[in-house]
């Protein structure tokens, strides 16, 4: 699911994600960008990450559609 804010990711995973996000960013597998829609910066996969996985788009990941619209994830990241 992306682009995604750090707080949304932490809500889904239930743990602090600062270290893993920093490590992924240092390796060039994700990038942090400013978003017009969000107050916080968002993270998304880079071309290098997609190439490493052997795909052209995140939509090529197995079960992308069902996971992207999963009920738990939707309810977790919704605003209260």
ABEGO torsion letter per residue (X at the ends): XOBBBAAAAAAAAGBBAAAAAAAAAAAGABBBBBBAABABBBBBBBAAAAAAAGBABAAABBGAAAAAABAAAAAAABBX
